[in-house]
Amino acid sequence: MRKAIIDRQVQALAVHGLDAMVSCSPENYAYATGFVVPSQPLIRHRHAMAIVTADARTELFSVDMEASTVKRREPDVPTRIWAEFTDDAMLVLADQSKGLGLASARIGIEMDYLPAGDLRRLQAALPHARFERCEQILALLRQIKIPEEIALLRRLSRIADQAITDALAAVKAGDSEMDIAGHLTRNVYALGAEHFKLMIIATGERSSLPNVGPSERRLQRGDVCRVEIFSVIAGYQAGVCRTAVVGAAPPHAEAIWQHLVDCKYQIMEMVRPGASCRAIYDAFIAKLAQLNLPPISFVGHGIGLHLHEDPYLGKTPILGRPGADAVLEEGMVLGFEPLCYETGHGFGMQNKDMLLVTATGSELLSDYANTDKLLVVRG
């Protein structure tokens, strides 16, 4: 278990008057332990949970299919194993909770992740316990990264950035989006990622589509190419997007790109502890309007164990709380992406980077490519 993270959770338990917290989701399990149980994100009923008590005891709960993985990663942490095809997982979890002295406790649990039927069976098996939501507690803790998390996100940012930049340098006019995908996949693994999420390869007229994977479309001189990928290690992910042109930029592309570059530096200048997320977003929208480019709902967001986390640099900085603002704090990591999908000229452009909020301002984590000018694919 990750001591610095567990210490934070114990402090939060005291603040909220809880006796224990049970992390059920793959993201929050990884937050406590530092690793992902491989099949948990794929098969929802394969429960893996991390239990932290108010007196700093920790235990794990794992399906038998993943027992060897869990025990190899955390050999010294008590772990209760349940049998996928013969046990009711919630009855086993209830028995484990009783062993921890939680039969009549106030227990925080991820009610948005745990299926409703499972929660009902757990409540029935622990009739004297009081279960409360803990998603927001964990979400707030995860917003401020510890040094270990920052170092990992810096590494992931550079992996994604270099993987894209080198893939674009390896192709030429006449190659296909699939060729870009092949180079990009090889690069992201060769550079050290465990896997990746959300590969977007959109060229030519497809560059105006927000989230599309590679196709057999072949690159033509004058194409705009948007390439994005999230590199992943231990559940943490960093997303980077780069825009390139094949041979030479089409009309208006360089002017729009320079405008997005100006937006990037404006955001970096405004990001610092205490800054208003809504004010940063409003300044970005005003900048877009100078070229009559259409507004978007956000230009940045927290990132870490989820692709998108609060706070947003957007019209709604905290999801589910329209009208409320949020302020940035030291240790937050943001994905920020000055973009315009619908430029009015048959192409879209996006410059997505990773940014750390430091004590005095911001630090660009995705610093491999020089994006002050459009990248160029051989024409």
VEXKETOR-713028 format. One line per 2 residues: for each residue x, y, z of C-alpha. Coordinates in pm, whole numbers, plus 50000, padded with zeros to 5 digits. Layout:
X:Y:Z ~ ... $
END
This chain:
50000:50000:50000 ~ 50115:50357:49934 $
50193:50509:50273 ~ 50157:50874:50170 $
49817:50801:50014 ~ 49699:50590:50309 $
49803:50868:50549 ~ 49589:51112:50349 $
49293:50876:50361 ~ 49327:50828:50737 $
49325:51206:50784 ~ 49013:51232:50567 $
48840:50962:50770 ~ 48896:51168:51084 $
48764:51485:50920 ~ 48447:51312:50801 $
48388:51101:51112 ~ 48418:50769:50930 $
48554:50446:51077 ~ 48670:50301:50746 $
48672:50357:50372 ~ 48634:50090:50105 $
48773:50172:49760 ~ 48585:49962:49505 $
48660:50117:49165 ~ 48973:50032:48964 $
49085:50395:48991 ~ 49059:50423:49367 $
49196:50072:49424 ~ 49500:50181:49223 $
49513:50505:49421 ~ 49554:50311:49746 $
49776:50030:49620 ~ 49972:50168:49326 $
49858:49899:49082 ~ 49555:49789:48880 $
49403:49442:48911 ~ 49411:49349:48540 $
49061:49212:48488 ~ 48872:49441:48727 $
48820:49724:48474 ~ 48694:49469:48220 $
48465:49249:48434 ~ 48269:49453:48685 $
48175:49165:48916 ~ 48540:49072:48974 $
48558:49285:49284 ~ 48894:49407:49410 $
48879:49646:49706 ~ 49113:49830:49937 $
48999:49885:50297 ~ 49151:50158:50514 $
49041:50204:50876 ~ 49051:50515:51092 $
49337:50365:51295 ~ 49540:50312:50974 $
49493:49939:50932 ~ 49478:49823:50570 $
49343:49510:50409 ~ 49268:49400:50053 $
48978:49203:49906 ~ 49029:49013:49581 $
48866:48765:49348 ~ 49048:48430:49335 $
49135:48473:48965 ~ 49361:48766:49059 $
49491:48633:49392 ~ 49844:48565:49267 $
49875:48915:49119 ~ 49756:49082:49438 $
49973:48871:49667 ~ 50280:48929:49451 $
50227:49307:49460 ~ 50126:49329:49827 $
50265:49022:50006 ~ 50254:49183:50351 $
49900:49323:50338 ~ 49626:49096:50477 $
49409:48992:50184 ~ 49075:48814:50181 $
49020:48603:49869 ~ 48670:48520:49746 $
48583:48247:49496 ~ 48427:48386:49179 $
48196:48091:49109 ~ 48106:47966:49456 $
48104:48268:49691 ~ 47874:48564:49732 $
48142:48834:49730 ~ 47938:49066:49950 $
47898:48805:50223 ~ 48274:48747:50221 $
48334:49124:50236 ~ 48089:49153:50526 $
48274:48881:50715 ~ 48605:49056:50651 $
48455:49382:50778 ~ 48339:49213:51096 $
48693:49084:51148 ~ 48813:49443:51133 $
48561:49545:51400 ~ 48336:49728:51154 $
48007:49548:51219 ~ 47854:49866:51364 $
48080:50120:51196 ~ 48033:50420:50970 $
48183:50301:50643 ~ 48254:50509:50336 $
48204:50314:50015 ~ 48184:50398:49643 $
47809:50379:49588 ~ 47841:50514:49233 $
48060:50218:49137 ~ 47934:49924:49344 $
47624:49773:49177 ~ 47302:49849:49365 $
47225:49480:49418 ~ 47565:49418:49571 $
47527:49717:49802 ~ 47188:49591:49922 $
47331:49247:50002 ~ 47625:49404:50186 $
47390:49623:50389 ~ 47175:49321:50473 $
47482:49129:50589 ~ 47595:49423:50806 $
47261:49554:50937 ~ 47417:49764:51213 $
47674:49935:50993 ~ 47605:50271:50833 $
47725:50311:50474 ~ 47798:50654:50329 $
47926:50778:49994 ~ 48299:50839:49978 $
48346:50921:49608 ~ 48382:51294:49667 $
48628:51244:49952 ~ 48854:51037:49728 $
48808:51269:49430 ~ 48923:51569:49634 $
49225:51379:49766 ~ 49322:51274:49414 $
49316:51631:49284 ~ 49639:51715:49468 $
49917:51484:49352 ~ 50199:51361:49573 $
50557:51376:49432 ~ 50543:51011:49322 $
50230:51079:49115 ~ 50377:51394:48962 $
50693:51208:48858 ~ 50486:50935:48693 $
50261:51182:48510 ~ 50570:51372:48388 $
50708:51045:48249 ~ 50376:50951:48090 $
50341:51297:47934 ~ 50676:51267:47762 $
50601:50912:47646 ~ 50278:51022:47478 $
50437:51335:47331 ~ 50739:51156:47186 $
50534:50860:47064 ~ 50312:51092:46856 $
50593:51316:46732 ~ 50809:51023:46621 $
50511:50849:46456 ~ 50436:51159:46249 $
50803:51182:46150 ~ 50795:50822:46026 $
50510:50859:45772 ~ 50464:51048:45447 $
50200:51139:45192 ~ 50045:50822:45055 $
50068:50636:45386 ~ 49744:50566:45572 $
49606:50651:45914 ~ 49664:50284:45995 $
50033:50337:45924 ~ 50039:50621:46179 $
49860:50392:46426 ~ 50118:50117:46376 $
50410:50348:46448 ~ 50227:50510:46739 $
50140:50178:46903 ~ 50497:50052:46875 $
50638:50379:47006 ~ 50416:50407:47312 $
50513:50057:47427 ~ 50881:50094:47334 $
50900:50415:47538 ~ 50776:50235:47849 $
50397:50259:47875 ~ 50209:49954:48001 $
49925:50027:47759 ~ 49729:50316:47614 $
49378:50458:47588 ~ 49185:50661:47334 $
49404:50663:47025 ~ 49265:50934:46794 $
49395:50963:46439 ~ 49194:51205:46227 $
49331:51342:45899 ~ 49200:51561:45619 $
48823:51608:45641 ~ 48816:51364:45934 $
49024:51604:46147 ~ 48704:51789:46241 $
48566:51475:46413 ~ 48638:51483:46788 $
48704:51120:46882 ~ 48775:50884:46593 $
49024:50603:46556 ~ 49242:50530:46254 $
49096:50440:45916 ~ 49238:50330:45581 $
49232:50692:45459 ~ 49562:50787:45291 $
49748:51108:45363 ~ 49741:51374:45094 $
49949:51686:45058 ~ 49779:51974:45240 $
49603:51750:45493 ~ 49571:51854:45855 $
49639:51559:46089 ~ 49522:51537:46453 $
49684:51258:46655 ~ 49611:51195:47024 $
49693:50920:47270 ~ 49681:50855:47645 $
49980:50659:47774 ~ 49911:50449:48084 $
50120:50308:48371 ~ 49971:50170:48696 $
49631:50313:48603 ~ 49766:50668:48563 $
49727:50829:48224 ~ 49859:51131:48039 $
49692:51259:47723 ~ 49870:51452:47449 $
49745:51564:47108 ~ 49956:51701:46825 $
49848:51860:46496 ~ 50055:51834:46180 $
50020:51921:45811 ~ 50127:51704:45520 $
50384:51891:45313 ~ 50231:52238:45341 $
49949:52393:45539 ~ 49615:52456:45369 $
49477:52813:45361 ~ 49401:52964:45704 $
49564:52675:45895 ~ 49877:52861:46003 $
49680:53165:46123 ~ 49438:52951:46325 $
49726:52747:46468 ~ 49911:53058:46579 $
49594:53172:46752 ~ 49572:52838:46939 $
49941:52868:47034 ~ 49868:53213:47177 $
49580:53057:47372 ~ 49819:52792:47509 $
50061:53049:47646 ~ 49778:53265:47782 $
49648:52966:47979 ~ 49995:52875:48106 $
50043:53233:48224 ~ 49711:53232:48411 $
49751:52891:48576 ~ 49877:52927:48933 $
49754:52849:49286 ~ 49440:53047:49364 $
49348:53108:49000 ~ 48981:53084:48905 $
48904:52797:48668 ~ 48612:52990:48522 $
48824:53302:48464 ~ 49083:53099:48269 $
48805:52948:48057 ~ 48639:53285:47994 $
48970:53433:47880 ~ 49017:53141:47639 $
48668:53181:47493 ~ 48728:53554:47444 $
49052:53474:47263 ~ 48877:53222:47034 $
48615:53482:46947 ~ 48882:53712:46804 $
48900:53478:46502 ~ 48525:53406:46507 $
48596:53048:46613 ~ 48309:52867:46788 $
48320:52827:47169 ~ 48370:52493:47342 $
48252:52382:47687 ~ 48596:52349:47847 $
48962:52394:47762 ~ 49117:52185:48038 $
49053:51941:48320 ~ 49217:51752:48600 $
49376:51421:48503 ~ 49540:51127:48675 $
49364:50798:48731 ~ 49071:50915:48516 $
49099:51076:48174 ~ 48884:51361:48305 $
48873:51471:48668 ~ 48761:51787:48845 $
48833:52070:48828 ~ 48753:52176:48472 $
48880:52489:48306 ~ 48530:52530:48171 $
48186:52679:48206 ~ 48119:52427:48486 $
48446:52373:48680 ~ 48289:52115:48913 $
48069:51864:48730 ~ 47716:51856:48864 $
47743:52206:49016 ~ 47652:52454:48744 $
47738:52810:48838 ~ 48003:52714:49094 $
48367:52803:49039 ~ 48682:52625:49156 $
49033:52749:49225 ~ 49357:52581:49130 $
49593:52445:49395 ~ 49960:52354:49394 $
50006:51990:49300 ~ 49714:51968:49058 $
49787:51825:48714 ~ 49577:51942:48420 $
49523:51829:48067 ~ 49462:52146:47868 $
49372:52160:47502 ~ 49321:52478:47301 $
49127:52341:47005 ~ 48875:52406:46735 $
48714:52113:46556 ~ 48497:52325:46328 $
48720:52599:46190 ~ 48492:52659:45891 $
48769:52556:45651 ~ 48724:52179:45638 $
48969:52083:45911 ~ 49004:52075:46289 $
49307:52155:46505 ~ 49404:52065:46862 $
49708:52120:47084 ~ 49668:51911:47399 $
49931:51921:47672 ~ 49986:51825:48035 $
50042:52101:48290 ~ 50148:52092:48656 $
50033:52365:48893 ~ 50347:52470:49084 $
50391:52697:49385 ~ 50454:52997:49161 $
50276:52914:48834 ~ 50284:52618:48601 $
50521:52364:48445 ~ 50466:52206:48104 $
50505:51829:48142 ~ 50460:51738:47774 $
50768:51917:47646 ~ 50914:51687:47379 $
50767:51850:47068 ~ 50796:52217:46979 $
50437:52308:46896 ~ 50491:52680:46838 $
50468:52586:46470 ~ 50266:52314:46305 $
50446:51980:46282 ~ 50511:51874:45922 $
50466:51528:45770 ~ 50671:51462:45459 $
50469:51556:45152 $
END
